[in-house]
Amino acid sequence: MRPADDAATPPTIAVTGATGRLGGRVARRLADRGIAQRLAVRSPERAPQLPGANAVACRYDSPDQVRRALAGVETVFMVSGSETPDRVEQHRTFIDAAAEAGVARLVYVSFAGASPTATFTLARDHAATEEHLHASGLAAIVLRDNFYLDFLPELVEADGVIRGPAGDGRVAAVAQDDIADAAAAVLADPAPHDGRTYELTGREALTLTEAAAVIGRHQGRTVTFADQTVAEAYASRAGEAPDWQLDAWVSTYTAIAAGELAGVTDAVPTLTGHPALTLDELLGRPRT
């Protein structure tokens, strides 16, 4: 990885969140393609060591830092910030500073069906961010991810049960690797995608009962889904987190129950040239 003060021609792409699961995947794919990039991260010392990449400090809530980090950059890949009550304000600060730095376009990782009235409360944050991005003057490309396929096994509690008020609703969850493949394809040639919004999903939409059966088969144990009422869901987590986090957790399930995450799209194969992973395929891959 080149030092941050390298005098060579600066990369025209900046990737945020490169110390995390999704941003790190995207950064590695760009490096594999031989594309130079700037890793704009909170902690440069934690950034992945990649050929053609240099890491710079960049906090979403520090406009001066953002302007320095993005100087000379044409395209920014923006992973949403940590889930906090002021996340939307941090996003707005980052977008405004990116525009002031002379960035031409921003590729934003949003959420499926982002809307001010979405059942999943955090999808409303993404809708507010999208609105600000479209008003910023930057060319916008929006990748609206369904829930992460990789996240479904994490819903299983210690006793082998997934609990939540999802009913028989379906979720077209998408693998992080597929999202990263789609993002890398867009970033490699972004101009044709300017102004586009892509709903990224998996290849199938599963009920949590079906997902539990797949997870159990791969874990070699019985995994089941137990439907809850909304009141039971809140009671089961009472006192464990602030109210806004409890709302987000419960609405993870109620959004599924409402059918808002069931639609399967062809965005992943269209952008990547390969089919999206199923849960069975994802869990069946060798661990690396």
C-alpha positions as CSV (number, residue, x, y, z in Angstrom):
1,M,0.0,0.0,0.0
2,R,1.4,3.4,-1.0
3,P,2.0,6.0,1.7
4,A,-0.7,8.7,1.9
5,D,1.8,11.4,0.7
6,D,2.8,9.6,-2.5
7,A,3.4,12.2,-5.2
8,A,2.2,9.9,-8.0
9,T,-1.1,10.7,-9.8
10,P,-3.8,10.4,-7.2
11,P,-6.4,7.7,-7.5
12,T,-9.7,8.8,-9.0
13,I,-11.7,6.4,-6.8
14,A,-12.1,6.6,-3.0
15,V,-13.6,3.8,-1.0
16,T,-15.0,4.3,2.5
17,G,-15.6,1.6,5.0
18,A,-12.6,-0.4,3.8
19,T,-11.9,-1.6,7.3
20,G,-15.3,-3.3,7.4
21,R,-16.8,-6.3,5.7
22,L,-18.4,-4.7,2.7
23,G,-16.0,-1.9,2.0
24,G,-13.1,-4.2,2.5
25,R,-14.5,-6.6,-0.1
26,V,-15.0,-3.8,-2.6
27,A,-11.4,-2.5,-2.0
28,R,-10.0,-5.9,-2.6
29,R,-11.9,-6.4,-5.8
30,L,-10.7,-3.0,-7.2
31,A,-7.1,-3.9,-6.3
32,D,-7.6,-7.3,-8.1
33,R,-8.7,-5.3,-11.2
34,G,-5.5,-3.2,-10.9
35,I,-7.6,0.0,-10.2
36,A,-5.8,2.6,-8.0
37,Q,-7.9,3.7,-5.0
38,R,-7.8,5.9,-1.9
39,L,-9.1,4.2,1.2
40,A,-10.9,6.9,3.2
41,V,-11.3,5.4,6.7
42,R,-11.6,6.4,10.3
43,S,-8.4,4.5,11.3
44,P,-5.8,4.3,8.4
45,E,-3.6,2.0,10.4
46,R,-6.4,-0.6,10.2
47,A,-6.9,-0.4,6.4
48,P,-6.1,-3.4,4.3
49,Q,-2.7,-3.5,2.7
50,L,-3.6,-3.6,-1.0
51,P,-1.5,-2.8,-4.2
52,G,-2.4,0.6,-5.7
53,A,-4.1,1.8,-2.5
54,N,-3.3,4.5,0.0
55,A,-5.2,5.1,3.2
56,V,-6.2,8.5,4.6
57,A,-8.1,9.5,7.7
58,C,-11.7,10.4,7.0
59,R,-14.5,10.7,9.6
60,Y,-18.0,11.4,8.2
61,D,-18.6,14.0,10.9
62,S,-15.4,16.0,10.1
63,P,-16.0,18.1,6.9
64,D,-12.4,19.4,6.9
65,Q,-11.0,15.9,7.1
66,V,-13.4,14.7,4.4
67,R,-12.4,17.5,2.0
68,R,-8.7,16.7,2.5
69,A,-9.3,12.9,2.1
70,L,-11.3,13.4,-1.1
71,A,-9.3,16.1,-2.9
72,G,-8.6,15.1,-6.5
73,V,-11.1,12.1,-6.3
74,E,-13.7,11.8,-9.0
75,T,-15.8,8.9,-7.7
76,V,-16.6,7.9,-4.1
77,F,-18.0,4.7,-2.8
78,M,-19.9,5.5,0.3
79,V,-20.8,2.8,2.8
80,S,-23.4,4.0,5.3
81,G,-22.0,5.0,8.7
82,S,-22.4,3.2,12.0
83,E,-25.9,2.9,13.3
84,T,-26.3,5.9,15.6
85,P,-29.1,8.4,16.2
86,D,-27.1,11.1,14.3
87,R,-26.2,8.9,11.3
88,V,-28.3,10.9,8.8
89,E,-26.6,14.1,9.9
90,Q,-23.2,12.5,9.5
91,H,-24.1,11.3,6.0
92,R,-25.3,14.8,5.0
93,T,-22.0,16.3,6.3
94,F,-20.0,13.8,4.3
95,I,-21.9,14.3,1.1
96,D,-21.7,18.1,1.3
97,A,-18.0,18.0,2.0
98,A,-17.5,15.6,-0.9
99,A,-19.2,18.0,-3.2
100,E,-17.0,20.9,-1.9
101,A,-13.9,18.7,-2.5
102,G,-14.8,18.6,-6.2
103,V,-16.0,15.0,-6.3
104,A,-18.1,14.3,-9.4
105,R,-20.1,11.2,-8.4
106,L,-21.0,9.2,-5.3
107,V,-22.0,5.5,-5.2
108,Y,-24.1,5.1,-2.1
109,V,-24.9,1.8,-0.4
110,S,-28.6,2.2,0.6
111,F,-31.3,-0.3,1.6
112,A,-34.0,-2.1,-0.3
113,G,-37.1,-0.1,-0.7
114,A,-35.7,2.9,1.1
115,S,-38.6,5.3,1.9
116,P,-39.7,7.7,4.6
117,T,-42.5,5.3,5.3
118,A,-40.5,2.0,5.2
119,T,-41.4,-0.5,7.9
120,F,-37.7,-1.1,8.7
121,T,-36.8,2.0,10.6
122,L,-33.2,2.3,9.4
123,A,-34.4,2.2,5.8
124,R,-35.9,5.6,6.5
125,D,-32.4,6.9,7.3
126,H,-31.3,5.7,3.9
127,A,-34.2,7.4,2.2
128,A,-33.2,10.7,3.9
129,T,-29.6,10.2,2.8
130,E,-30.7,9.4,-0.8
131,E,-32.8,12.6,-0.9
132,H,-29.8,14.7,0.3
133,L,-27.5,13.0,-2.2
134,H,-29.8,13.7,-5.1
135,A,-30.0,17.4,-4.1
136,S,-26.3,17.8,-3.7
137,G,-25.3,18.3,-7.3
138,L,-23.3,15.1,-7.4
139,A,-24.0,12.4,-9.9
140,A,-25.6,9.7,-7.8
141,I,-25.6,5.9,-8.1
142,V,-27.5,4.1,-5.5
143,L,-27.1,0.4,-4.6
144,R,-30.1,-0.6,-2.4
145,D,-29.1,-3.9,-0.7
146,N,-31.6,-6.3,0.8
147,F,-30.7,-7.7,4.1
148,Y,-27.3,-9.5,4.1
149,L,-27.6,-13.2,3.4
150,D,-24.5,-13.6,5.6
151,F,-26.5,-12.1,8.5
152,L,-29.3,-14.7,8.6
153,P,-27.2,-17.3,10.5
154,E,-26.5,-14.6,13.1
155,L,-30.3,-14.4,13.9
156,V,-30.1,-17.9,15.4
157,E,-30.1,-17.8,19.2
158,A,-28.1,-20.2,21.4
159,D,-30.9,-22.7,21.6
160,G,-31.1,-23.0,17.8
161,V,-34.2,-20.8,17.4
162,I,-34.7,-17.6,15.3
163,R,-37.3,-15.5,17.1
164,G,-39.1,-12.5,15.7
165,P,-42.4,-11.2,14.3
166,A,-41.8,-12.1,10.7
167,G,-44.7,-14.5,10.1
168,D,-44.6,-16.2,6.8
169,G,-43.0,-13.2,5.0
170,R,-40.2,-13.7,2.7
171,V,-36.8,-12.0,2.4
172,A,-34.6,-11.9,-0.8
173,A,-31.4,-11.5,1.2
174,V,-28.2,-10.9,-0.8
175,A,-24.7,-12.1,-0.1
176,Q,-22.1,-9.5,0.7
177,D,-19.8,-11.0,-1.9
178,D,-22.5,-10.3,-4.6
179,I,-22.9,-6.8,-3.4
180,A,-19.1,-6.2,-3.6
181,D,-19.0,-7.7,-7.1
182,A,-21.8,-5.4,-8.2
183,A,-20.2,-2.4,-6.6
184,A,-16.8,-3.1,-8.2
185,A,-18.3,-3.5,-11.6
186,V,-20.0,-0.1,-11.2
187,L,-16.9,1.6,-9.9
188,A,-14.7,0.2,-12.7
189,D,-16.9,2.1,-15.3
190,P,-19.2,4.3,-13.4
191,A,-20.4,6.9,-15.9
192,P,-23.0,4.6,-17.6
193,H,-24.6,4.1,-14.2
194,D,-25.0,7.8,-13.3
195,G,-28.5,8.5,-11.9
196,R,-29.4,4.8,-11.6
197,T,-30.7,3.0,-8.6
198,Y,-30.2,-0.8,-8.3
199,E,-32.2,-3.0,-5.9
200,L,-29.7,-5.8,-5.1
201,T,-31.2,-9.1,-4.0
202,G,-30.4,-12.8,-3.8
203,R,-31.7,-15.3,-6.2
204,E,-34.5,-16.5,-4.0
205,A,-36.9,-15.1,-1.3
206,L,-37.1,-17.3,1.8
207,T,-39.3,-17.4,4.8
208,L,-37.4,-17.5,8.0
209,T,-38.7,-21.1,8.5
210,E,-37.1,-22.1,5.2
211,A,-33.9,-20.2,6.1
212,A,-33.7,-21.9,9.5
213,A,-33.9,-25.3,7.8
214,V,-31.0,-24.4,5.5
215,I,-28.9,-23.1,8.3
216,G,-29.6,-26.1,10.5
217,R,-28.6,-28.5,7.7
218,H,-25.2,-26.8,7.4
219,Q,-24.7,-26.5,11.1
220,G,-25.6,-30.1,11.7
221,R,-28.3,-29.4,14.2
222,T,-32.0,-28.5,14.3
223,V,-32.7,-24.8,13.7
224,T,-36.2,-23.5,13.8
225,F,-38.2,-20.2,13.5
226,A,-40.5,-19.1,16.2
227,D,-42.9,-16.4,15.2
228,Q,-43.6,-13.7,17.8
229,T,-46.1,-10.9,18.3
230,V,-44.7,-7.4,18.1
231,A,-45.3,-7.1,21.9
232,E,-43.4,-10.3,22.6
233,A,-40.5,-9.2,20.5
234,Y,-40.2,-5.9,22.4
235,A,-40.5,-7.7,25.7
236,S,-37.8,-10.2,24.8
237,R,-35.3,-7.4,24.3
238,A,-36.5,-4.9,26.9
239,G,-33.7,-3.1,28.6
240,E,-31.0,-4.4,26.3
241,A,-30.6,-1.4,24.0
242,P,-31.9,2.2,23.5
243,D,-35.5,2.5,22.1
244,W,-34.3,3.4,18.6
245,Q,-32.2,0.2,18.5
246,L,-35.1,-1.9,19.7
247,D,-37.3,-0.3,17.0
248,A,-34.7,-1.3,14.4
249,W,-34.4,-4.8,15.6
250,V,-38.1,-5.5,15.8
251,S,-38.7,-3.8,12.4
252,T,-36.1,-6.1,10.8
253,Y,-38.8,-8.8,11.2
254,T,-41.9,-6.7,10.7
255,A,-40.5,-5.5,7.4
256,I,-40.3,-9.1,6.3
257,A,-43.8,-9.8,7.5
258,A,-45.1,-6.8,5.6
259,G,-43.7,-8.3,2.3
260,E,-41.4,-5.2,1.7
261,L,-38.3,-7.4,1.2
262,A,-39.6,-10.2,-0.8
263,G,-39.0,-9.0,-4.4
264,V,-36.2,-10.7,-6.3
265,T,-34.5,-8.7,-9.0
266,D,-31.9,-9.4,-11.7
267,A,-29.6,-6.5,-10.7
268,V,-26.8,-8.8,-9.4
269,P,-26.5,-10.9,-12.5
270,T,-27.0,-7.9,-14.8
271,L,-24.1,-6.0,-13.1
272,T,-21.8,-8.9,-12.4
273,G,-22.4,-11.4,-15.1
274,H,-23.1,-14.2,-12.6
275,P,-26.1,-15.4,-10.7
276,A,-26.7,-14.2,-7.1
277,L,-25.8,-16.7,-4.4
278,T,-28.5,-18.7,-2.6
279,L,-28.3,-19.3,1.2
280,D,-27.5,-22.9,0.6
281,E,-24.6,-22.0,-1.8
282,L,-23.2,-19.4,0.5
283,L,-23.1,-21.7,3.6
284,G,-21.8,-24.5,1.5
285,R,-18.7,-22.7,0.3
286,P,-15.3,-23.6,1.9
287,R,-14.4,-21.3,4.7
288,T,-11.3,-19.1,4.0
